[in-house]
């Protein structure tokens, strides 16, 4: 059951697909205070747990900290953060009274979940539509919410392969070095990602013809080997006379404007730039059409970046700061003066005052950006997805974004931003997965090995051993960090073993993903969503993966293995590439040895799992299946069988296969 309550005059976000009439009064579960903002509060019982918020720090149970829905580009992701790159304002309180609530607000939303008071939940928001969702249990509530917000994006099948990325691939020669590095080491590869270096001076929808003289030919040659090129697209367009995208956008009035109606100029990678007004329907269509220049070159996938939107500086604030700094010339700076001078420059990036100074032209009229800030990445990605459907309506494209809001899950996936080569970020990656799934984002993953800093062979192998289960499996690193392509390390057999597992389990991953997308279910679930024992409620480093499997990755340095809690008897699977061993373990605690060249997971009783032989890319998988099983009687499994490219309209692609016990 879903009830809608309206507070103030909220901006229409496009998060939901169902029309629900507004109720009078307030949600029964909250005390509501009205002021400049709205405050919703309720008591938390001693054992109540709070799930959700999608991409956020800390645990699966969000109780005990403060969080903020405000899309923020800050690569230092620690426990002290309150906001990351995305805003997913859906939570479920699970306890004596279990309910879900979605605060549909495109501006700033603050959650105090037992932070100020351990026994209280408080949410503060601007004008918002508030949806209260109740059901028989947490899974029913999440299913209702997923029905409210619409079906999750399904990428092409090849997008479930392994991808290699790095900020720093600066030429066709660099790309071919990576391709040959993987091929010569007998390692699989499906995608190579292009960061901003492929562009001509960081200008969207251009290609540097000196470094990439024939991008179309390169894309065709790689596709013949089963490898796709996936370029980045940034949110801002370089403000440069003669650059057709900028000039056309100015002429048509398609950029965000200042109060005087002129394009609001900000600084990002290319320097002075303008932000396409993607909340304007005409501008959104126009921006989506720009992708055609790369689509016509054979590109079939993109990743959208810098779309919080990131602002290194606004032109007017930069000029003011430089003028102010010049007044200190020749003066002796005491500590306070020095700190103020430094702060004037460090405060340029993503300054909240800048978000108050530019506007969008929408169906609801002119709206200042800070009221719709969290929608920008969503609508940038929507612009691309809608154009792809027009460009090739019988084809699926890969599309994912750094910034997002609920609703974008219908158009593309997400990666979880600029993490670091820290062991703690493996665990953070794991804990985000069910929260993202709750909010509709099934195609998701982290930068494996860590984006910032220097990885190690052990860290990368352990992270890949989690990444073999995540739909988006991408190794990505920043310019200047240690080169972390798998073939650059010493133990090639270990990398073959671990990456090979991805292709071995891919029939299961793909089938479970499609089923969960079509039916509004979660691909990754906490144990507490299935098992009702007290112990399962507190396990946060193990997840159920699809209907048949439980995963428990190693996330500590120099660990020989880890302790695992089994809420019921399960079958331990140890897998290297396409080979595996099986062992039945009883309910309870077990120490499991896990060598770095091995992936372990657990098969639930009464379940089966389709697997295949490893391959060097998805398109070269032979289609022959084997079945892992832990059954005593014939058991049905829904196997997804489609061409991997055409749009999936309904459940016709799911074929019921009966597996006999062996």
Secondary structure as UniProt FT lines:
FT   STRAND          2..7
FT   TURN            28..29
FT   STRAND          31..34
FT   STRAND          38..43
FT   TURN            46..47
FT   STRAND          49..52
FT   TURN            63..64
FT   STRAND          65..69
FT   TURN            79..80
FT   STRAND          86..87
FT   STRAND          90..94
FT   STRAND          99..104
FT   STRAND          109..113
FT   TURN            118..119
FT   STRAND          120..125
FT   STRAND          128..133
FT   HELIX           138..149
FT   HELIX           157..160
FT   STRAND          162..164
FT   TURN            167..168
FT   HELIX           172..184
FT   TURN            185..186
FT   STRAND          191..194
FT   HELIX           196..198
FT   TURN            201..202
FT   TURN            204..205
FT   TURN            209..211
FT   TURN            213..214
FT   HELIX           215..224
FT   TURN            225..226
FT   STRAND          228..234
FT   STRAND          236..238
FT   TURN            241..242
FT   HELIX           244..252
FT   TURN            259..260
FT   STRAND          265..268
FT   TURN            269..270
FT   STRAND          271..276
FT   TURN            278..279
FT   HELIX           281..289
FT   TURN            290..291
FT   HELIX           292..295
FT   TURN            296..298
FT   STRAND          301..305
FT   TURN            307..309
FT   STRAND          313..314
FT   HELIX           315..326
FT   TURN            327..330
FT   HELIX           335..346
FT   TURN            347..350
FT   TURN            352..353
FT   HELIX           354..356
FT   STRAND          359..362
FT   TURN            363..364
FT   STRAND          365..368
FT   HELIX           369..371
FT   HELIX           373..375
FT   HELIX           376..391
FT   TURN            393..394
FT   STRAND          398..401
FT   STRAND          404..405
FT   TURN            406..407
FT   HELIX           408..410
FT   STRAND          413..415
FT   HELIX           423..438
FT   TURN            439..440
FT   STRAND          444..445
FT   STRAND          447..448
FT   HELIX           457..467
FT   TURN            468..469
FT   STRAND          473..475
FT   TURN            479..480
FT   HELIX           486..488
FT   HELIX           492..519
FT   STRAND          524..526
FT   HELIX           527..529
FT   TURN            534..535
FT   HELIX           536..538
FT   STRAND          543..545
FT   TURN            546..548
FT   STRAND          549..551
FT   TURN            557..558
FT   STRAND          561..566
FT   STRAND          570..576
FT   TURN            577..578
FT   STRAND          579..585
FT   STRAND          588..593
FT   TURN            596..597
FT   STRAND          599..604
FT   TURN            605..606
FT   STRAND          607..611
FT   HELIX           618..620
FT   STRAND          626..630
FT   STRAND          635..640
FT   HELIX           651..653
FT   STRAND          654..659
//
